[in-house]
């Protein structure tokens, strides 16, 4: 290849036997057997075992080199003995008999070992991210990310999409999170915003007459970090199409996700398409969330009316129902052999999650009659037992847990309980990718804090009522042409058929308190574009980071991100954010004010 190597550390086989070669890489491991020194040399492509005899004049020098020293090794390819073959690596049938070597890069003492799977603090890992990235698992994750993005690009082009790049410096826009602001030197007192998403630009691309657009888009949101969301920036596959309904977007993208997860999913079964469609209301009822994990077979039922009937005399529940509570039932199948401690542990766990607890009932069948057992069984009539069993699809030997809370808490607890029960009973089908669409989102929701109507999701979605019927309809009952793509309990993408009619745009925003002048000020570019012949259009924006998380089977987004920020939105490697000079601030017409320590 060049003066540093003739081959990589991942390509030599028995076919190269007796060839004189040169390899360059990092010393991954060393094993000193007295007269022989084995050196595992690693590069981006793999590992090759090299060996040097003590009689070689280079032996003692190589022996002293610390791990992660960068070296060039010259030698001959020889076959390993049968009993030393390593079939776990491509180069496992050969080794390199070292004739000479050269140090290309020395190393300091390592703050964390590259060859170890030992867990280290996030602070150390991010501070020395360049070393952390050498570790096998995370190195493979980053390579996987690259391959996923390359595959997506190729497939999108095959589907007839054109790739465009939208601006990074743009105007501030209320899109659900805080903007990152950038001061303008040439326009004192004014600020750019880094885009939370290319939302408005991609809609204007449709107005411009381009039919199918995509972009691997960087997005910036000043929000708190969590396991599946990195603070600061993330990347998404941004998609927009003209003259489409949501079914057109589904049919265009479902094969992409099927092929993507089939190719990189490690052999896990992928949902056949078309993917299952679940309304928002049904999802909240049956799963307690709009991000259901369909690998879990358990479904939640609403049994409020049954508990409020004469068939059940559990007064503590009735009192709560009269105060606005609902009752959700979570089944626990085939639990007849479980001890009392199993049920009590789930009840106690629920209390740690902010609930009052979870009551439970076990179902038995004797002489063709269903009976109940457990602490609350005495409050149920025979007919009440039958109604619960029928509603929750219970059979002999099953149990059911009940959450009686205000709607929001009941949904949260039933969602968490559904997952916990399924996990405790080993019901989750781990070897699958289960996709679904959540559709028919409400356009608005009631903001309890501010006591006003607010957008529930994407404000740019087309309402599912006509302009003429809009004002005649209860705002909280208006649905939006909006959808989310969910896989294994993770929201991969939001999307919508857009509101492309200026008069409807004004109407939609008026319900949350925007006057026409407010809309013109905040969305002037968008309104202007929509006023000059906008086609019906829609799209979606799957998160690249979350896709790779699922494929890599990791739970933290930092494991698949090259140089992530920490939970406090700090780059510990580059020491960002950092202070700047007074001269820089002066050029931007900015003064900083130090907060008083209280």
C-alpha positions as CSV (number, residue, x, y, z in Angstrom):
1,X,0.0,0.0,0.0
2,X,2.5,2.6,1.2
3,X,5.6,2.8,3.5
4,X,3.5,2.1,6.6
5,X,1.7,-1.1,5.5
6,X,1.2,-3.6,2.8
7,X,-2.0,-4.9,4.4
8,X,-4.4,-4.1,7.2
9,X,-4.7,-6.0,10.4
10,X,-7.9,-7.6,9.3
11,X,-7.2,-9.2,5.9
12,X,-4.3,-11.7,6.1
13,X,-5.2,-15.4,5.7
14,X,-3.6,-18.7,4.9
15,X,-3.5,-17.5,1.3
16,X,-0.8,-15.0,2.3
17,X,1.4,-17.7,3.8
18,X,5.2,-17.0,3.4
19,X,4.6,-13.4,2.2
20,X,6.8,-10.6,3.5
21,X,4.4,-8.0,4.8
22,X,4.2,-4.7,6.8
23,X,1.5,-3.9,9.3
24,X,0.8,-0.7,11.2
25,X,-1.4,-0.3,14.2
26,X,-1.7,-0.1,18.0
27,X,-0.4,-2.7,20.4
28,X,-3.6,-4.2,21.7
29,X,-2.2,-6.9,24.0
30,X,1.1,-8.6,24.8
31,X,1.8,-12.0,26.1
32,X,5.4,-12.9,27.2
33,X,6.1,-16.6,27.1
34,X,9.8,-16.3,28.0
35,X,11.4,-17.1,24.7
36,X,8.5,-15.8,22.7
37,X,6.7,-12.5,22.8
38,X,3.2,-12.4,21.3
39,X,1.9,-9.0,20.2
40,X,-1.7,-8.5,19.1
41,X,-1.6,-5.6,16.6
42,X,-4.9,-3.7,16.1
43,X,-6.2,-1.2,13.5
44,X,-9.6,-0.1,12.3
45,X,-10.0,-3.4,10.3
46,X,-9.1,-6.1,12.9
47,X,-6.4,-7.7,14.9
48,X,-3.4,-9.8,13.8
49,X,-1.2,-11.8,16.1
50,X,2.5,-11.2,15.8
51,X,5.3,-13.1,17.4
52,X,9.0,-12.3,18.0
53,X,11.7,-14.7,19.3
54,X,14.0,-13.7,22.1
55,X,17.0,-14.2,19.9
56,X,15.8,-11.3,17.7
57,X,17.7,-8.1,18.6
58,X,14.4,-6.2,18.7
59,X,12.9,-8.4,21.4
60,X,13.8,-6.4,24.5
61,X,12.8,-3.1,23.0
62,X,9.4,-4.4,21.8
63,X,8.9,-6.1,25.2
64,X,9.2,-2.7,27.0
65,X,6.7,-0.8,24.9
66,X,3.4,0.0,26.6
67,X,0.0,-1.0,25.2
68,X,-1.5,1.4,22.7
69,X,1.9,2.4,21.3
70,X,1.6,2.8,17.5
71,X,4.1,0.6,15.7
72,X,5.0,-0.7,12.2
73,X,5.8,-4.4,12.1
74,X,7.7,-6.1,9.3
75,X,7.7,-9.8,9.0
76,X,6.5,-13.0,7.3
77,X,3.1,-14.6,7.3
78,X,3.2,-18.1,8.9
79,X,0.4,-20.6,9.6
80,X,-0.5,-21.2,13.2
81,X,-0.4,-24.7,14.6
82,X,-3.7,-26.4,14.6
83,X,-4.1,-26.1,18.4
84,X,-3.6,-22.3,18.4
85,X,-6.0,-21.4,15.6
86,X,-8.5,-18.7,16.6
87,X,-11.6,-19.0,14.5
88,X,-13.2,-15.9,16.2
89,X,-11.2,-13.5,14.1
90,X,-10.5,-13.5,10.3
91,X,-6.8,-13.6,10.8
92,X,-7.0,-16.4,13.3
93,X,-5.3,-19.1,11.1
94,X,-2.0,-17.1,10.7
95,X,0.5,-15.0,12.6
96,X,3.3,-12.7,11.7
97,X,6.9,-13.8,12.5
98,X,8.4,-10.4,13.3
99,X,11.7,-9.5,11.6
100,X,11.8,-5.8,12.7
101,X,9.6,-3.0,13.9
102,X,9.4,0.8,14.1
103,X,7.7,3.0,16.7
104,X,5.4,5.4,14.9
105,X,3.7,7.0,17.9
106,X,4.5,6.8,21.6
107,X,1.8,6.8,24.3
108,X,1.5,8.2,27.9
109,X,0.1,6.1,30.7
110,X,-3.5,5.3,29.8
111,X,-6.3,6.8,31.9
112,X,-8.6,3.9,30.8
113,X,-7.5,0.6,29.2
114,X,-8.7,0.2,25.6
115,X,-8.7,-3.6,25.6
116,X,-11.0,-3.8,28.6
117,X,-14.8,-3.9,28.8
118,X,-14.6,-2.6,32.4
119,X,-17.0,0.3,33.0
120,X,-15.6,3.7,33.6
121,X,-17.2,7.0,34.7
122,X,-18.8,9.1,32.0
123,X,-16.5,12.0,32.9
124,X,-13.3,9.9,32.2
125,X,-14.8,8.4,29.0
126,X,-15.8,11.8,27.6
127,X,-12.7,13.6,28.7
128,X,-10.6,11.0,26.8
129,X,-13.1,10.2,24.2
130,X,-10.4,9.5,21.5
131,X,-9.3,6.6,23.7
132,X,-12.8,5.5,24.6
133,X,-13.6,5.3,20.8
134,X,-10.8,2.7,20.4
135,X,-12.6,0.3,22.6
136,X,-14.1,-2.5,20.5
137,X,-17.8,-2.2,21.3
138,X,-18.1,1.6,20.9
139,X,-15.7,1.5,17.9
140,X,-18.0,-0.9,16.2
141,X,-21.0,1.2,17.1
142,X,-19.6,4.2,15.3
143,X,-18.7,2.1,12.3
144,X,-22.3,0.8,12.4
145,X,-23.6,4.4,12.4
146,X,-21.6,5.3,9.3
147,X,-22.9,2.2,7.5
148,X,-26.5,3.0,8.5
149,X,-26.2,6.5,7.2
150,X,-24.6,5.3,3.9
151,X,-27.3,2.7,3.4
152,X,-30.1,5.3,4.1
153,X,-28.6,7.7,1.6
154,X,-28.4,5.0,-1.1
155,X,-31.9,3.8,-0.5
156,X,-33.4,7.3,-0.5
157,X,-31.7,8.1,-3.8
158,X,-33.1,4.8,-5.3
159,X,-36.6,6.0,-4.2
160,X,-36.2,9.2,-6.2
161,X,-35.5,11.6,-3.3
162,X,-33.1,14.5,-3.8
163,X,-30.7,15.5,-1.0
164,X,-30.5,19.2,-0.1
165,X,-28.8,21.1,2.7
166,X,-30.8,23.7,4.6
167,X,-29.4,26.6,6.6
168,X,-27.8,26.2,10.0
169,X,-28.1,29.9,10.8
170,X,-31.8,30.8,10.8
171,X,-34.5,32.6,12.8
172,X,-35.8,31.6,16.2
173,X,-39.0,29.6,16.0
174,X,-41.3,28.1,18.7
175,X,-40.9,24.4,17.9
176,X,-41.1,22.8,21.3
177,X,-37.6,23.3,22.8
178,X,-35.3,26.2,23.6
179,X,-33.3,27.6,20.7
180,X,-29.5,27.9,20.7
181,X,-28.9,31.5,19.9
182,X,-26.0,33.0,17.9
183,X,-25.3,36.7,18.1
184,X,-24.9,38.6,14.9
185,X,-21.8,40.9,14.7
186,X,-23.1,42.6,11.6
187,X,-26.6,43.2,13.0
188,X,-26.0,44.3,16.6
189,X,-28.6,43.3,19.1
190,X,-30.0,40.6,16.8
191,X,-29.6,36.8,16.9
192,X,-29.6,33.8,14.7
193,X,-31.0,30.5,16.0
194,X,-29.6,27.1,15.3
195,X,-32.4,25.0,13.7
196,X,-34.3,22.7,16.0
197,X,-35.3,21.0,12.7
198,X,-35.4,22.1,9.1
199,X,-39.2,22.2,9.4
200,X,-40.0,25.4,7.7
201,X,-37.2,25.1,5.1
202,X,-38.3,21.7,3.9
203,X,-41.8,22.9,3.5
204,X,-40.6,25.8,1.4
205,X,-38.6,23.2,-0.7
206,X,-42.0,21.7,-1.5
207,X,-43.4,25.1,-2.4
208,X,-40.4,25.6,-4.7
209,X,-41.6,22.6,-6.8
210,X,-39.2,19.9,-5.7
211,X,-41.2,16.7,-5.3
212,X,-39.1,14.5,-2.9
213,X,-36.5,15.9,-0.5
214,X,-34.3,14.3,2.1
215,X,-31.4,15.3,4.3
216,X,-29.3,13.8,7.1
217,X,-29.9,16.9,9.1
218,X,-28.2,18.2,12.2
219,X,-30.7,19.6,14.7
220,X,-30.0,21.7,17.8
221,X,-32.1,21.9,20.9
222,X,-31.2,23.5,24.2
223,X,-32.9,20.8,26.3
224,X,-31.9,18.5,29.1
225,X,-30.2,15.2,28.2
226,X,-31.5,11.7,28.9
227,X,-30.6,8.2,27.9
228,X,-32.2,8.4,24.5
229,X,-31.7,12.1,23.9
230,X,-28.4,13.9,23.7
231,X,-28.4,17.5,24.8
232,X,-27.3,20.0,22.2
233,X,-27.4,18.3,18.9
234,X,-28.7,15.3,17.1
235,X,-29.2,14.0,13.6
236,X,-32.3,13.0,11.8
237,X,-33.3,11.7,8.4
238,X,-35.4,14.6,7.2
239,X,-38.0,13.7,4.6
240,X,-40.7,15.7,2.7
241,X,-42.9,14.8,-0.2
242,X,-45.5,16.7,-2.3
243,X,-49.0,15.7,-3.3
244,X,-49.2,13.0,-0.8
245,X,-51.4,11.6,2.0
246,X,-50.0,9.9,5.0
247,X,-50.5,6.4,3.5
248,X,-48.1,7.5,0.6
249,X,-45.4,8.4,3.2
250,X,-46.0,5.1,5.0
251,X,-45.7,3.0,1.9
252,X,-42.5,4.9,0.8
253,X,-40.7,4.6,4.1
254,X,-41.8,1.2,5.5
255,X,-39.6,-0.8,3.0
256,X,-36.7,1.4,3.9
257,X,-37.0,0.6,7.6
258,X,-37.7,-3.1,7.0
259,X,-34.5,-3.4,4.8
260,X,-32.4,-1.2,7.2
261,X,-33.3,-3.2,10.3
262,X,-33.1,-6.6,8.5
263,X,-29.6,-5.7,7.2
264,X,-28.1,-4.3,10.4
265,X,-30.3,-5.8,13.1
266,X,-28.2,-8.8,13.9
267,X,-30.7,-11.4,12.7
268,X,-33.7,-10.1,14.8
269,X,-37.1,-10.6,13.2
270,X,-38.5,-7.3,11.8
271,X,-42.2,-6.4,11.5
272,X,-43.6,-7.2,8.1
273,X,-45.0,-4.1,6.3
274,X,-47.5,-2.5,6.2
275,X,-46.8,-1.7,9.8
276,X,-49.6,-1.8,12.4
277,X,-51.5,1.4,12.9
278,X,-52.8,2.4,16.3
279,X,-54.8,5.6,17.1
280,X,-53.4,7.8,19.8
281,X,-56.4,7.2,22.0
282,X,-56.2,3.4,21.6
283,X,-52.5,3.5,22.3
284,X,-53.0,5.4,25.5
285,X,-55.8,3.0,26.6
286,X,-54.2,-0.3,25.7
287,X,-50.5,0.5,26.5
288,X,-50.6,3.6,28.7
289,X,-48.3,5.5,26.3
290,X,-48.0,6.7,22.7
291,X,-44.7,4.8,22.4
292,X,-45.9,1.2,22.9
293,X,-43.5,-1.7,22.9
294,X,-45.3,-4.3,20.9
295,X,-42.8,-7.0,21.9
296,X,-44.8,-7.1,25.1
297,X,-48.1,-9.0,24.5
298,X,-49.9,-7.5,27.5
299,X,-52.8,-5.0,26.9
300,X,-54.3,-2.6,29.4
301,X,-58.1,-2.4,29.8
302,X,-60.3,0.4,31.3
303,X,-62.6,-1.1,34.0
304,X,-63.8,2.1,35.6
305,X,-67.5,1.4,34.8
306,X,-67.3,-2.1,36.2
307,X,-65.7,-0.9,39.5
308,X,-68.3,1.8,39.7
309,X,-71.2,-0.7,39.3
310,X,-73.1,-2.7,41.9
311,X,-71.1,-5.8,40.9
312,X,-68.1,-4.5,42.9
313,X,-68.3,-3.1,46.4
314,X,-64.7,-1.7,46.8
315,X,-65.7,1.6,48.3
316,X,-62.2,3.0,48.4
317,X,-62.1,2.8,44.5
318,X,-65.7,4.2,44.2
319,X,-64.7,7.2,46.2
320,X,-61.8,7.9,44.0
321,X,-63.8,7.4,40.8
322,X,-66.4,10.0,42.1
323,X,-63.4,12.4,42.5
324,X,-62.4,11.9,38.8
325,X,-60.2,8.8,39.0
326,X,-60.2,6.0,36.4
327,X,-59.3,2.3,36.9
328,X,-56.9,0.6,34.5
329,X,-56.4,-3.2,34.6
330,X,-53.0,-4.8,33.7
331,X,-53.1,-8.6,33.2
332,X,-50.5,-11.0,34.6
333,X,-51.0,-14.3,32.8
334,X,-50.2,-17.7,34.2
335,X,-49.3,-16.5,37.7
336,X,-51.2,-19.1,39.7
337,X,-48.0,-20.6,41.0
338,X,-46.6,-17.2,42.1
339,X,-46.2,-16.7,45.8
340,X,-47.9,-13.8,47.6
341,X,-44.6,-12.0,47.7
342,X,-44.8,-11.6,43.8
343,X,-48.0,-9.6,44.1
344,X,-46.9,-7.6,47.1
345,X,-43.6,-6.6,45.5
346,X,-45.4,-5.2,42.4
347,X,-47.7,-3.3,44.8
348,X,-44.8,-1.8,46.7
349,X,-42.9,-1.0,43.4
350,X,-45.9,1.0,42.2
351,X,-45.8,3.2,45.3
352,X,-42.1,4.0,44.5
353,X,-43.4,5.3,41.1
354,X,-45.8,7.7,42.7
355,X,-49.0,5.6,42.7
356,X,-51.2,4.7,45.7
357,X,-50.3,1.1,44.9
358,X,-51.8,-1.7,42.8
359,X,-54.6,-3.9,43.9
360,X,-54.8,-7.4,42.4
361,X,-57.1,-10.3,41.8
362,X,-56.3,-13.9,40.8
363,X,-58.7,-15.8,38.6
364,X,-59.5,-19.5,39.3
365,X,-61.9,-21.8,37.5
366,X,-63.7,-24.6,39.3
367,X,-66.7,-26.6,38.0
368,X,-67.0,-24.3,35.0
369,X,-67.2,-21.2,37.3
370,X,-64.7,-18.4,37.6
371,X,-63.8,-17.3,41.1
372,X,-61.4,-14.7,42.4
373,X,-58.8,-14.8,45.1
374,X,-56.6,-12.2,46.8
375,X,-57.1,-9.3,49.3
376,X,-59.9,-7.6,47.3
377,X,-61.7,-10.7,46.0
378,X,-64.4,-10.5,48.7
379,X,-65.7,-7.2,47.2
380,X,-66.5,-8.9,43.8
381,X,-69.8,-10.6,42.9
382,X,-69.6,-13.6,40.7
383,X,-70.9,-11.4,37.8
384,X,-68.3,-8.8,38.7
385,X,-65.5,-11.5,38.4
386,X,-66.9,-12.6,35.0
387,X,-67.1,-9.0,33.7
388,X,-63.5,-8.3,34.7
389,X,-62.3,-11.6,33.2
390,X,-64.1,-11.0,29.9
391,X,-63.0,-7.3,29.6
392,X,-59.4,-8.2,30.4
393,X,-59.4,-11.5,28.4
394,X,-58.4,-13.5,31.6
395,X,-58.4,-17.2,31.9
396,X,-57.9,-19.7,34.7
397,X,-54.6,-19.1,36.4
398,X,-54.3,-15.5,35.4
399,X,-54.1,-12.5,37.6
400,X,-54.8,-8.8,37.1
401,X,-53.5,-5.6,38.7
402,X,-55.6,-2.5,39.1
403,X,-54.5,1.2,39.1
404,X,-57.0,3.7,40.4
405,X,-55.7,7.2,39.9
406,X,-56.3,10.4,38.0
407,X,-56.1,9.8,34.3
408,X,-52.6,11.0,33.7
409,X,-51.1,9.1,36.6
410,X,-53.1,5.9,35.8
411,X,-51.8,6.0,32.3
412,X,-48.2,6.4,33.5
413,X,-48.4,3.7,36.1
414,X,-50.2,1.2,33.9
415,X,-47.6,1.7,31.2
416,X,-44.8,1.1,33.7
417,X,-46.6,-1.8,35.3
418,X,-47.3,-3.4,31.9
419,X,-43.5,-3.3,31.2
420,X,-42.5,-4.5,34.7
421,X,-45.0,-7.4,34.8
422,X,-44.0,-8.6,31.3
423,X,-40.3,-8.4,32.2
424,X,-40.8,-10.2,35.5
425,X,-42.7,-12.9,33.7
426,X,-40.2,-13.1,30.8
427,X,-42.9,-12.2,28.2
428,X,-41.0,-9.6,26.2
429,X,-39.9,-11.0,22.8
430,X,-36.4,-9.6,22.8
431,X,-35.3,-11.0,19.5
432,X,-37.6,-8.7,17.5
433,X,-38.1,-5.2,16.1
434,X,-41.8,-4.4,16.3
435,X,-42.8,-1.3,14.4
436,X,-46.1,0.6,14.5
437,X,-47.6,3.9,13.5
438,X,-49.4,6.0,16.1
439,X,-52.0,8.1,14.2
440,X,-54.8,10.5,14.9
441,X,-53.1,12.7,17.5
442,X,-55.1,15.5,19.1
443,X,-54.1,18.8,17.6
444,X,-54.5,20.6,21.0
445,X,-54.2,19.8,24.7
446,X,-55.1,21.7,27.8
447,X,-52.1,23.2,29.6
448,X,-52.9,22.7,33.3
449,X,-50.1,25.0,34.4
450,X,-51.1,28.0,32.3
451,X,-54.8,27.0,32.2
452,X,-55.1,27.4,28.4
453,X,-55.2,25.5,25.2
454,X,-51.8,24.6,23.7
455,X,-50.5,22.5,20.9
456,X,-50.1,18.8,21.8
457,X,-47.5,18.0,19.2
458,X,-46.5,19.6,15.9
459,X,-48.1,23.0,15.3
460,X,-47.6,22.7,11.5
461,X,-49.9,19.7,11.1
462,X,-53.1,19.8,9.0
463,X,-56.3,19.5,11.2
464,X,-58.7,16.7,10.3
465,X,-61.6,19.1,10.1
466,X,-62.4,21.5,7.3
467,X,-61.9,25.3,7.6
468,X,-65.7,25.7,7.8
469,X,-66.1,23.2,10.6
470,X,-63.1,24.3,12.6
471,X,-64.7,26.9,14.8
472,X,-67.8,24.7,15.4
473,X,-65.6,21.9,16.8
474,X,-64.4,21.6,20.4
475,X,-60.6,22.3,20.0
476,X,-59.8,19.4,22.3
477,X,-61.6,17.0,20.0
478,X,-59.8,18.2,16.8
479,X,-57.4,15.5,15.5
480,X,-54.4,16.2,13.4
481,X,-52.9,14.6,10.3
482,X,-50.0,13.6,12.4
483,X,-48.2,10.3,13.1
484,X,-45.3,8.8,14.9
485,X,-43.2,5.8,14.0
486,X,-42.5,3.7,17.1
487,X,-40.2,0.6,17.4
488,X,-39.8,-1.4,20.6
489,X,-41.1,1.3,22.8
490,X,-38.9,4.1,21.3
491,X,-40.3,6.9,19.2
492,X,-38.1,6.9,16.0
493,X,-39.9,9.6,14.2
494,X,-42.6,12.2,14.2
495,X,-44.3,13.3,11.0
496,X,-47.4,15.0,9.6
497,X,-49.3,16.1,6.6
498,X,-48.6,19.8,6.7
499,X,-51.0,22.7,7.0
500,X,-50.3,24.3,3.6
501,X,-53.3,26.7,3.6
502,X,-52.5,30.3,5.0
503,X,-56.1,30.9,6.2
504,X,-56.1,27.5,8.0
505,X,-52.6,28.3,9.4
506,X,-53.9,31.5,11.0
507,X,-57.0,29.7,12.3
508,X,-55.0,26.9,13.9
509,X,-52.6,29.3,15.7
510,X,-55.5,31.5,16.8
511,X,-56.7,28.8,19.2
512,X,-53.5,29.0,21.2
513,X,-53.6,32.8,21.4
514,X,-51.7,33.9,18.3
515,X,-53.0,37.0,16.6
516,X,-52.5,37.3,12.8
517,X,-49.6,39.8,13.4
518,X,-48.0,37.2,15.8
519,X,-48.1,34.5,13.1
520,X,-46.7,36.9,10.5
521,X,-43.9,37.9,12.9
522,X,-42.9,34.4,13.9
523,X,-43.6,32.6,10.6
524,X,-43.3,35.3,8.0
525,X,-41.2,33.3,5.6
526,X,-43.5,30.3,5.9
527,X,-46.7,32.3,5.4
528,X,-45.2,34.1,2.5
529,X,-44.3,30.8,0.8
530,X,-47.6,29.2,1.4
531,X,-49.3,32.2,-0.2
532,X,-47.8,31.6,-3.6
533,X,-49.3,28.2,-4.6
534,X,-48.3,25.6,-2.0
535,X,-48.9,21.9,-2.9
536,X,-50.3,19.5,-0.3
537,X,-47.3,18.0,1.3
538,X,-46.0,16.0,4.3
539,X,-43.1,14.2,5.7
540,X,-41.3,12.8,8.7
541,X,-38.0,12.9,10.5
542,X,-36.6,9.6,11.9
543,X,-33.9,10.1,14.5
544,X,-30.6,8.7,13.3
545,X,-29.2,8.4,16.8
546,X,-32.2,6.4,18.1
547,X,-32.1,4.1,15.0
548,X,-28.5,3.2,15.7
549,X,-29.2,2.8,19.4
550,X,-31.7,0.1,18.6
551,X,-29.5,-1.6,16.0
552,X,-26.5,-1.5,18.4
553,X,-28.7,-2.8,21.3
554,X,-27.5,0.0,23.7
555,X,-29.6,2.1,26.0
556,X,-27.6,5.3,26.1
557,X,-27.3,7.6,23.1
558,X,-23.7,8.4,24.0
559,X,-22.7,4.9,23.1
560,X,-23.4,5.6,19.4
561,X,-22.4,9.2,19.2
562,X,-18.8,10.2,18.1
563,X,-18.2,13.2,20.4
564,X,-21.3,13.6,22.7
565,X,-21.9,16.3,25.3
566,X,-22.5,15.2,28.9
567,X,-25.7,15.5,30.9
568,X,-24.9,19.1,31.6
569,X,-24.4,19.9,27.9
570,X,-20.6,20.1,28.3
571,X,-17.9,18.9,25.9
572,X,-15.3,17.6,28.4
573,X,-12.8,16.9,25.7
574,X,-12.8,20.4,24.0
575,X,-13.8,22.2,27.2
576,X,-17.0,23.7,25.7
577,X,-18.9,25.9,26.4
578,X,-16.1,28.2,27.4
579,X,-15.6,31.8,28.2
580,X,-14.5,34.1,25.4
581,X,-12.4,37.2,25.3
582,X,-13.7,40.7,26.1
583,X,-12.7,41.7,22.5
584,X,-14.9,39.0,21.1
585,X,-17.8,40.2,23.2
586,X,-17.2,43.8,22.3
587,X,-17.3,42.9,18.6
588,X,-20.7,41.3,19.2
589,X,-22.0,44.2,21.3
590,X,-22.6,41.8,24.2
591,X,-21.8,42.2,27.9
592,X,-22.0,39.3,30.4
593,X,-23.6,39.6,33.8
594,X,-22.4,37.4,36.6
595,X,-25.2,35.9,38.7
596,X,-25.1,36.7,42.4
597,X,-24.5,33.6,44.4
598,X,-27.4,33.1,46.9
